[in-house]
């Protein structure tokens, strides 16, 4: 497992940096981020993506399944006593008190973990104010680390590209051979079942009546700037138009969406 996944404060700062430098400018091409606007992040983890929104005076809500992650987010964001920060440890499908509250919803590197995608796309619109926007980003499944194998404890497996594309029995066998913990194996197999390509994502948008206000496909993920000291690079336009093939080269896909219902 890479060191940053064990160092919560470092990981928080890395996400905050990427959010400030790349996510917010992408969003502000359509929606200015201003004091008082309401922002929801689904799958907020320790809250790194939300930190720049807090600094700009937004009223933020973070929802995550992990009680420990929410507790860490409360510490990192200094949430205690701050009425503009709400952190909820829950499944987003069970949250009902936030109906039509938000100007912006952020779903960053989360959709590839959700098995019930149809249900998600129908449910998430219930949190948007009329005219609000939905930001979603995810790694294309077939890209070198689309299986998120960087969470492996084995140094070899955590740096081994494409092996998540093996048939499920071989993939599980390889993880077992390298003595990965059962929890890690279960998580990686779940990601294998839930991974999503760019084409699949666009089909979900069409099916559930979301329009694309802006999109950006990256050959070098913006987060790699601080993780690996690599300059972010967009995917060549011609390659981004090649169905299936683009999935092997797109390390992150940014979408800004509007509900058409």
C-alpha positions as CSV (number, residue, x, y, z in Angstrom):
1,X,0.0,0.0,0.0
2,X,1.3,3.4,-0.9
3,X,2.4,5.6,2.0
4,X,-0.1,8.3,1.3
5,X,-3.0,5.9,2.0
6,X,-1.6,5.3,5.5
7,X,-1.0,9.0,6.2
8,X,-4.4,10.6,6.6
9,X,-3.2,14.2,6.9
10,X,-1.0,13.9,3.9
11,X,-3.9,12.4,1.8
12,X,-6.2,15.2,3.0
13,X,-3.8,17.9,1.9
14,X,-3.2,16.3,-1.5
15,X,-7.0,16.2,-2.2
16,X,-7.4,19.7,-1.0
17,X,-4.6,20.9,-3.3
18,X,-6.2,19.1,-6.3
19,X,-9.7,20.4,-5.5
20,X,-8.5,24.0,-5.3
21,X,-6.3,23.9,-8.4
22,X,-8.4,21.7,-10.7
23,X,-11.9,20.9,-9.5
24,X,-13.0,24.4,-8.6
25,X,-11.8,26.1,-11.8
26,X,-13.5,23.4,-13.8
27,X,-16.7,23.9,-11.9
28,X,-16.4,27.7,-12.1
29,X,-16.5,27.6,-15.9
30,X,-20.3,27.2,-15.3
31,X,-21.0,28.0,-11.7
32,X,-19.1,30.6,-9.6
33,X,-18.2,29.2,-6.2
34,X,-19.3,31.9,-3.8
35,X,-19.8,32.4,0.0
36,X,-23.0,30.9,1.3
37,X,-23.6,28.4,-1.6
38,X,-24.5,24.9,-0.5
39,X,-22.2,22.1,-1.5
40,X,-22.7,18.4,-1.0
41,X,-20.0,15.8,-1.5
42,X,-21.1,12.2,-1.7
43,X,-18.3,9.9,-0.6
44,X,-16.4,12.7,1.1
45,X,-13.9,10.5,2.9
46,X,-11.8,12.6,5.1
47,X,-13.0,15.8,3.5
48,X,-10.0,16.9,1.5
49,X,-12.1,17.9,-1.6
50,X,-14.4,20.0,0.6
51,X,-11.6,22.0,2.3
52,X,-11.3,24.7,-0.5
53,X,-15.1,25.1,-0.5
54,X,-15.0,25.7,3.3
55,X,-12.2,28.3,2.8
56,X,-14.4,30.1,0.3
57,X,-17.2,30.4,2.8
58,X,-19.5,27.7,1.3
59,X,-22.0,25.8,3.5
60,X,-20.8,22.2,3.0
61,X,-22.3,18.8,3.7
62,X,-20.2,15.6,3.4
63,X,-21.7,12.1,3.4
64,X,-19.7,8.9,3.6
65,X,-20.3,5.3,4.6
66,X,-17.3,5.2,6.9
67,X,-17.8,6.4,10.5
68,X,-14.0,6.6,11.0
69,X,-13.6,8.7,7.8
70,X,-16.3,11.1,8.9
71,X,-14.7,11.4,12.4
72,X,-11.4,12.2,10.7
73,X,-13.1,14.7,8.3
74,X,-14.5,16.5,11.4
75,X,-11.0,16.9,12.7
76,X,-9.4,17.9,9.4
77,X,-12.1,20.4,8.6
78,X,-12.4,21.8,12.2
79,X,-16.1,21.1,12.0
80,X,-16.9,21.2,15.7
81,X,-19.0,24.3,16.4
82,X,-19.0,25.4,12.8
83,X,-22.7,25.6,11.6
84,X,-21.6,25.7,8.0
85,X,-20.1,22.1,8.0
86,X,-22.4,19.1,8.3
87,X,-20.8,15.6,8.2
88,X,-23.0,12.5,8.0
89,X,-21.9,8.8,8.3
90,X,-24.6,7.1,6.2
91,X,-25.5,5.5,3.0
92,X,-26.6,8.3,0.7
93,X,-29.7,6.3,-0.2
94,X,-30.9,6.6,3.4
95,X,-30.4,10.3,3.7
96,X,-33.8,12.1,3.3
97,X,-33.6,15.5,5.1
98,X,-31.6,17.2,2.4
99,X,-34.3,17.4,-0.3
100,X,-33.5,20.0,-3.0
101,X,-30.9,21.8,-0.9
102,X,-27.7,22.1,-2.9
103,X,-26.3,24.4,-5.6
104,X,-23.5,21.9,-6.3
105,X,-23.0,18.2,-5.7
106,X,-19.6,16.6,-5.9
107,X,-19.1,12.9,-6.6
108,X,-15.4,12.4,-7.1
109,X,-14.0,8.9,-7.6
110,X,-17.1,7.3,-6.2
111,X,-19.4,6.2,-9.0
112,X,-17.0,3.3,-9.8
113,X,-17.7,1.9,-6.2
114,X,-21.5,2.0,-6.5
115,X,-23.3,-1.1,-7.7
116,X,-26.8,0.4,-8.0
117,X,-25.9,3.1,-10.6
118,X,-29.5,3.5,-11.9
119,X,-30.7,4.0,-8.4
120,X,-27.9,6.5,-7.7
121,X,-28.6,8.7,-10.8
122,X,-32.3,8.8,-9.9
123,X,-31.6,9.6,-6.2
124,X,-28.9,12.2,-6.5
125,X,-31.1,14.6,-8.4
126,X,-33.4,14.8,-5.3
127,X,-30.6,16.8,-3.6
128,X,-30.1,19.4,-6.3
129,X,-31.8,22.8,-6.2
130,X,-33.4,23.7,-9.5
131,X,-30.6,24.9,-11.7
132,X,-28.0,23.2,-9.6
133,X,-25.0,21.3,-11.1
134,X,-23.5,17.9,-10.5
135,X,-19.8,17.4,-10.8
136,X,-18.7,13.8,-11.3
137,X,-15.2,12.4,-11.9
138,X,-14.0,8.8,-12.2
139,X,-11.1,6.8,-13.7
140,X,-12.1,4.9,-16.8
141,X,-12.2,1.2,-15.9
142,X,-9.7,-0.1,-18.4
143,X,-7.0,2.5,-17.7
144,X,-3.7,1.1,-16.1
145,X,-4.9,1.5,-12.5
146,X,-8.7,1.6,-13.0
147,X,-9.0,-1.3,-10.5
148,X,-7.5,1.0,-7.8
149,X,-4.9,-1.7,-7.1
150,X,-2.7,0.9,-5.5
151,X,-4.4,0.1,-2.2
152,X,-2.7,-3.4,-2.3
153,X,-0.2,-3.9,0.5
154,X,2.1,-5.8,-1.9
155,X,4.5,-3.2,-3.4
156,X,4.6,-5.2,-6.6
157,X,0.8,-5.3,-7.0
158,X,0.3,-1.7,-6.0
159,X,2.5,-0.7,-8.9
160,X,1.4,-3.3,-11.4
161,X,-0.8,-1.8,-14.2
162,X,-3.7,-3.5,-16.0
163,X,-3.7,-6.7,-13.9
164,X,-7.2,-5.8,-12.7
165,X,-8.4,-6.7,-16.3
166,X,-7.7,-10.4,-15.7
167,X,-10.7,-12.7,-15.5
168,X,-12.2,-12.6,-12.0
169,X,-10.8,-16.0,-10.9
170,X,-7.3,-15.2,-12.0
171,X,-7.5,-11.7,-10.4
172,X,-8.7,-13.1,-7.1
173,X,-6.1,-15.9,-7.3
174,X,-3.3,-13.4,-7.8
175,X,-4.4,-11.2,-4.9
176,X,-4.6,-14.3,-2.7
177,X,-1.2,-15.5,-3.9
178,X,0.4,-12.2,-2.7
179,X,-1.4,-12.6,0.7
180,X,-3.6,-9.5,0.4
181,X,-6.0,-9.1,3.4
182,X,-9.4,-10.5,2.8
183,X,-10.9,-7.0,3.2
184,X,-8.7,-5.7,0.5
185,X,-9.5,-8.6,-1.8
186,X,-13.3,-8.1,-1.3
187,X,-13.0,-4.3,-2.0
188,X,-11.0,-4.8,-5.2
189,X,-13.4,-7.5,-6.4
190,X,-16.3,-5.1,-5.7
191,X,-14.5,-2.4,-7.7
192,X,-14.1,-4.9,-10.5
193,X,-17.8,-5.5,-10.5
194,X,-18.7,-1.8,-10.3
195,X,-16.1,-0.2,-12.6
196,X,-17.4,2.0,-15.3
197,X,-16.2,3.1,-18.8
198,X,-16.7,6.5,-20.4
199,X,-19.3,5.1,-22.8
200,X,-21.2,3.4,-20.0
201,X,-21.3,6.6,-18.0
202,X,-22.6,8.6,-21.0
203,X,-25.3,6.0,-21.5
204,X,-26.4,6.4,-17.9
205,X,-26.6,10.1,-18.4
206,X,-28.8,9.8,-21.4
207,X,-31.0,7.2,-19.7
208,X,-31.6,9.4,-16.6
209,X,-31.9,12.7,-18.5
210,X,-28.7,14.6,-17.5
211,X,-27.1,16.9,-19.9
212,X,-23.3,17.5,-20.1
213,X,-22.4,21.1,-19.6
214,X,-18.7,20.5,-19.7
215,X,-16.3,17.5,-19.9
216,X,-12.6,17.0,-19.7
217,X,-10.7,13.7,-20.2
218,X,-7.2,13.4,-18.8
219,X,-4.3,11.3,-20.0
220,X,-2.4,12.3,-16.8
221,X,-4.8,12.7,-13.9
222,X,-4.5,16.2,-12.2
223,X,-4.0,14.4,-8.9
224,X,-0.8,12.9,-10.2
225,X,0.8,16.3,-10.0
226,X,1.1,16.2,-6.3
227,X,1.3,12.3,-6.0
228,X,3.9,11.7,-8.7
229,X,5.1,15.2,-9.7
230,X,3.7,14.7,-13.2
231,X,2.2,17.6,-15.1
232,X,-1.5,17.0,-15.9
233,X,-2.3,16.5,-19.5
234,X,-5.6,16.2,-21.3
235,X,-6.3,13.3,-23.5
236,X,-5.9,14.1,-27.2
237,X,-9.2,15.2,-28.7
238,X,-9.1,12.6,-31.4
239,X,-8.4,9.8,-28.9
240,X,-11.2,11.0,-26.6
241,X,-13.6,10.4,-29.5
242,X,-12.6,6.8,-30.0
243,X,-15.0,4.5,-28.1
244,X,-13.5,1.8,-25.9
245,X,-9.9,2.6,-26.9
246,X,-10.0,5.9,-24.9
247,X,-10.7,3.9,-21.7
248,X,-7.2,2.5,-21.7
249,X,-5.7,6.0,-21.7
250,X,-8.1,8.1,-19.7
251,X,-6.9,8.3,-16.0
252,X,-9.6,10.7,-15.0
253,X,-12.8,11.9,-16.6
254,X,-14.4,15.2,-15.4
255,X,-18.0,15.9,-16.1
256,X,-20.2,18.9,-15.1
257,X,-23.9,17.9,-15.4
258,X,-27.3,19.4,-15.3
259,X,-30.6,17.6,-14.5
260,X,-33.0,17.9,-17.5
261,X,-36.1,16.7,-15.6
